[in-house]
């Protein structure tokens, strides 16, 4: 009996390749960044599993792969995969939650701090040679983080981790979610509020919801208008959650004080994006989980998930577990 074929679509440690090779025939993408679409289309045709999956997945692509049994993405988000199409075709989709929670929360809070204290602007001020006097101009003054109000939109794993970091700065934490987390309220004193109240009362609004039809552009012109003029918006979730055109307008007009962004409506960011001309926005290139240790842990979990499915076992973190009951 021939070994199942696995295509590894991201660079991973050789130890993980060795683990896969014990039971599978392995092919891999060894270039930088994400595997190109044409390479994925070629490799997926006879693949039983894809590990480290980041490419947009449609029913058309899945129909090119009659042997495909599992798409093991190395991310907590899976909006790039047509899960309904996968489920219909009996393909298990897995993701990598938990292992990136703290790393992504660190990045979100770093964006919050950098935006509040205008770190990027201060850095540019020094590098440009503009620091000619001991006293810096009031235009570089930021806003306080300590004892401010932090509004968490989506109190899942990452949202809760960001809220905990806020407690270290004695922040008052408000949150809005599809479900209420009374245990966290009792333990930490968080307050569950409706969306409008969160927007109007928060000094920092941090987004931690998945990208769904109901969350797409949930922050737009009307929502930004409800925020304080001194408030900052932080998005380390998914770019399309925010209407980027509305955000640019709000930042230009001083409707909000600033924004910290790790994600964008289109990635990579267009070189002509008006965001690049704004001083009151701090940007990172979607690096929420990008530490060496966390990326290794994500790849390892993706491999564990793929091997489990190929060996007839339940994966650790399935997105569509209903497929398993049909096997």
KAGI-V189976 format. One line per field, one symbol per residue. ss: DSSP state (A for helix, B for strand, O for the rest). psi: psi as a letter, one per 40 degrees, with the letter a starting at -180 (. if undefined). A space follows every 50 residues. Layout:
# KAGI-V189976
ss=???
psi=???
This chain:
# KAGI-V189976
ss=OOOBBBBBOOOOOAAAAAAAAOOBBBBBOOOOOOOOAAAAAAAAOOOOBB BOOOOOBOAAAAAOOOOOOBBBOOOOOOOOBOAAAAAAOOOBBBOOOOOO AAAAAAAAAAAAAAAAOOAAAAAAAAAOOOOOOOOOOAAAOOOOOOOOBB BBBOOOAAAAAAAAAAAOOOOBBBBBOOOOOAAAAAAAOOBBOOAAAAAA AOOBBBBOOOOOOOOOOOBOAAAAAAOOOOOBBBBOOOAAABOAAAAAAA AAOOOOOBBBBOOOOOOOOOOOOAAAAOOOBBBOOOOOOOOAAAAAAAAA AAAAAAAAAAOOOOOOOBOOOAAAAAO
psi=hiiihhhheihiidddddddddeihhiiheiiaihidddddddedfidih hfheihhiddddeegdehdhhgigidifeehgddddddefhhhiagidee ddddddddddddddddefdddddddddeeegeidhiieeehaiidheihh hhhgfadddddddddddeefihhiihidiigddddddeeihhiidddddd eidhhhhfiihideehfehadddddeiideiihhhfchdedhhddddddd ddefdidiihheiidhhihheehedeehdfhhiifgfdegiddddddddd ddddddddddefihidgidgedddee.
